[in-house]
Amino acid sequence: MNKNDVTDRARRAKKAGLIVGAAGTAKKDQALRSMADSLMEQRTAIMKANAVDMENARAQGLPAAFLDRLAITEKTIKSMADSILEVRALRDPVGEIIRAWTRPNGLLVGRMRIPLGVILMIYESRPNVTADASALCIKSGNAVILKGGSEALHSNRAIAGLLSDALERASLPREAIQLIDTPDKDVLYDFLKQDELIDLVIPRGGEGLIRAVAEHSRIPVLKHYKGICHVFVDADADPAMAESICFNAKVQRPGVCNAMETLLVHKDSAAEFLPAMIDRYRKAGVEIRGCEKTVHIVPDVRRATEEDWFTEYLDLILSVRVVDSLDQAIEHINHYGSHHTDSIVTKNVGNSMRFLREVDSSTVLVNASTRFSDGFQLGLGAEIGISTSKLHAFGPMGLEELTAQKFVIMGNGQIRE
């Protein structure tokens, strides 16, 4: 694929996006139903394609966690189809007037949600993203250009092809879902220069991928570098609740971005809370790296370094710090965190409200696990990604975050004097 091919693909996506953006809810929902049905009907072909990717990945010696993300089973396909139907059932944001007011001269001014246009989605290993991103973009009136990792090439070809076919059956342009099916990085970099045709880039993967995309892109990039998530156990926390939340946040699925990486415990709770908590972690295979006060309470804990507080482990490793106050906990999170997800466990309403206001993260929880920072869990349907930068979205991104707002003005002959 040369530069002219790239520009042509982007132009066709732009044209298709305008058609999808003007389509009514019923037509988009028809396409989504067809997409979900196609996944189920073609599940054998999808799993055969995935088997090729899995065989190649094993031959390369890729780790078990990577293989887990890559694998497609009948359950995976059912989940993809269900996610598409969840998106289908959501309220269509396109065309919604979200605010309106009347000026002294009688002009009625409002703001209307509109599609962003063309989304370039770049992701690694998870073929389900192909279906999730396509569904969200079509429902929100956008076209999407998909660039999955080379390790999932056969899987993504199978899924994207049948999704494009489903669009055609619903009388929408198949070019609204396109797959870049070459591993050539220069082709991707050419797409990242199409700033007049592509409106937003969403990279979803490791920090290295996201930084490389941001470095080469002329198009606005939605960034999510790390998921350094914290749970703070306050002095007024319920111990049983705190233990349950902290264990779930770290152990339930440690290799994802909303898993806890650092546990903060108030000094007044630490001596009673930490020994049993750390013992439970160790029985689950978690390695603990603690501050000086943690080591004093549980002497055989490995001492944490400054680097540990900045580290997204994505593994059964946890750094633990005893803090003197709520202020110190918030200060630690805002200094070492990644603006992703942080939680407080407390019965103190005042402390919980301060934590909600002052922690500078895209998702902040009270008395709940960080694992709920997920578009599906928050009622968004599937999510297209999580933004840890504040323009134009912050946190898990669903349909509304794939729209912009334009001013619409209704008059009855007014002219400006």
C-alpha positions, -999 to 999 in steps of 0.1 A, spaced: 0 0 0 16 33 -11 8 69 0 -18 74 -28 -35 42 -16 -35 55 19 -50 88 9 -77 71 -12 -86 48 17 -89 78 40 -111 97 14 -134 68 11 -137 66 49 -145 103 50 -172 99 24 -187 68 41 -186 86 75 -208 114 61 -234 89 49 -234 70 82 -235 103 101 -266 113 83 -283 78 87 -312 75 110 -311 54 142 -332 27 126 -308 21 98 -278 21 121 -295 -3 144 -303 -26 115 -266 -26 106 -256 -34 142 -281 -63 143 -267 -77 111 -232 -73 124 -240 -93 156 -258 -120 136 -229 -123 112 -204 -129 141 -225 -158 154 -232 -173 120 -195 -171 110 -181 -181 143 -164 -213 129 -146 -193 102 -135 -167 128 -121 -194 152 -102 -210 123 -86 -177 115 -78 -172 151 -62 -206 153 -36 -195 127 -28 -164 148 -26 -185 180 -2 -210 164 20 -182 151 20 -165 186 30 -197 204 58 -203 178 71 -168 187 71 -177 224 46 -150 234 36 -150 271 5 -166 284 -12 -133 293 -7 -122 256 -21 -155 243 -51 -151 267 -59 -117 251 -55 -131 216 -76 -162 219 -111 -164 205 -136 -190 216 -173 -195 211 -178 -176 244 -156 -147 231 -177 -145 199 -209 -146 219 -195 -118 241 -186 -97 210 -221 -102 195 -237 -93 229 -216 -62 231 -228 -51 197 -264 -56 207 -258 -37 239 -245 -7 219 -276 -11 196 -299 -8 226 -283 24 238 -298 58 231 -285 73 198 -266 106 208 -264 120 172 -287 150 167 -295 154 204 -299 190 215 -281 190 249 -286 226 258 -307 255 245 -313 291 255 -330 322 241 -311 354 235 -327 389 242 -331 393 204 -352 362 202 -326 338 187 -329 303 200 -293 290 205 -286 253 211 -258 227 210 -263 196 190 -243 163 192 -227 154 159 -203 126 149 -166 132 150 -161 119 115 -134 93 109 -117 75 138 -84 57 133 -83 29 159 -49 13 167 -47 -16 190 -28 -47 200 -37 -84 204 -74 -82 214 -95 -91 183 -127 -83 202 -117 -46 198 -124 -49 161 -161 -56 168 -164 -32 198 -148 -2 180 -169 -8 149 -201 -10 168 -195 22 188 -184 41 157 -214 31 136 -239 38 163 -223 73 169 -224 80 131 -186 77 125 -165 57 101 -136 37 115 -102 27 102 -89 -3 122 -52 -11 127 -48 -42 148 -15 -59 157 2 -82 133 -2 -110 158 -40 -109 153 -40 -102 115 -60 -133 104 -86 -129 132 -91 -92 124 -94 -98 87 -122 -123 93 -141 -101 118 -137 -68 99 -147 -84 66 -180 -98 78 -187 -65 96 -182 -46 64 -205 -71 46 -231 -65 72 -230 -28 66 -237 -34 29 -267 -56 37 -281 -27 57 -275 -3 27 -247 16 44 -212 19 28 -188 -9 36 -160 16 36 -173 29 70 -154 -1 85 -119 -5 70 -90 -27 82 -53 -18 76 -42 -54 70 -5 -48 65 21 -49 93 42 -22 76 47 6 101 53 31 73 17 26 61 4 34 95 26 65 97 11 76 63 -24 73 78 -13 94 108 -5 122 84 -41 123 70 -51 152 92 -76 166 66 -95 133 64 -91 116 97 -105 134 128 -92 114 158 -66 87 166 -73 63 194 -43 40 202 -51 12 227 -21 -8 240 12 -5 257 29 28 266 54 23 238 27 21 212 9 52 224 40 73 226 51 62 191 16 71 177 16 105 194 51 112 181 42 105 144 6 118 143 -6 151 128 -41 141 140 -53 147 175 -44 116 196 -65 104 226 -38 93 251 -38 66 278 -2 59 287 -5 39 319 -29 26 345 -12 32 378 -43 28 400 -45 31 438 -68 21 466 -66 42 498 -77 24 530 -87 53 553 -86 52 591 -124 50 591 -126 21 566 -146 -10 573 -118 -37 575 -137 -65 559 -149 -43 531 -114 -29 526 -99 -64 524 -124 -75 499 -120 -45 476 -82 -45 478 -80 -82 470 -103 -78 440 -86 -47 427 -53 -65 425 -59 -102 420 -92 -106 400 -74 -97 367 -39 -82 373 -29 -78 337 -54 -50 329 -51 -12 331 -77 -8 359 -60 -33 383 -46 -17 414 -8 -12 414 -3 7 447 -22 2 480 -22 31 504 -31 25 540 -37 51 568 -12 48 596 -40 44 621 -53 13 603 -20 -2 590 -9 -23 620 -42 -41 622 -50 -42 585 -17 -50 567 -6 -83 582 -38 -102 573 -41 -84 540 -5 -92 529 -9 -128 541 -40 -132 518 -21 -116 489 8 -139 493 -14 -170 493 -27 -157 459 9 -154 446 12 -116 450 47 -102 455 46 -72 480 70 -42 478 65 -20 508 76 14 522 97 16 554 66 16 576 52 -14 558 84 -33 563 83 -24 600 48 -39 603 56 -70 581 94 -74 583 99 -99 554 84 -76 528 107 -65 500 115 -28 503 99 -6 476 120 18 455 110 52 441 106 35 407 80 12 421 56 40 428 57 49 391 54 14 378 24 -3 361 32 -39 369 3 -56 350 13 -86 371 9 -101 406 31 -74 421 19 -47 445 35 -17 461 23 -7 495 27 26 514 16 36 548 5 73 548 0 97 576 -33 113 564 -58 117 536 -38 147 524 -7 125 520 -27 99 502 -41 124 477 -7 140 473 8 105 465 -19 97 440 -16 130 421 22 128 420 27 91 411 -6 83 395 -15 83 358 -49 100 360 -66 67 354 -86 52 384 -83 55 421 -105 44 450 -110 53 487 -124 29 513 -140 48 541 -171 54 562 -162 91 565 -185 111 541 -163 142 543 -132 123 534 -149 105 506 -161 138 491 -126 154 494 -112 123 476 -137 126 448 -130 163 443 -92 164 448 -79 133 431 -70 142 396 -80 110 379 -106 102 352 -124 77 374 -126 81 412 -145 56 434 -157 54 470 -160 19 486 -156 0 453 -129 -18 433 -109 0 406 -119 -29 383 -152 -10 377 -134 16 356 -147 0 324 -172 13 299 -193 -19 300 -194 -19 338 -204 18 338 -233 13 315 -217 27 283 -220 -5 264 -187 -14 249 -159 12 254 -136 23 226 -109 33 251 -100 52 282 -87 87 280 -63 99 307 -59 133 290 -87 159 293 -93 169 257 -118 161 245 -128 132 268 -117 120 302 -121 84 314 -139 54 296 -152 65 262 -186 54 250 -210 68 224 -213 103 237 -175 106 238 -174 98 201 -194 129 193 -186 166 192 -211 195 196 -220 222 172 -240 253 177 -275 254 160 -294 287 159 -331 293 151 -342 327 142 -372 345 126 -354 372 106 -329 387 130 -300 406 116 -270 420 135 -270 458 139 
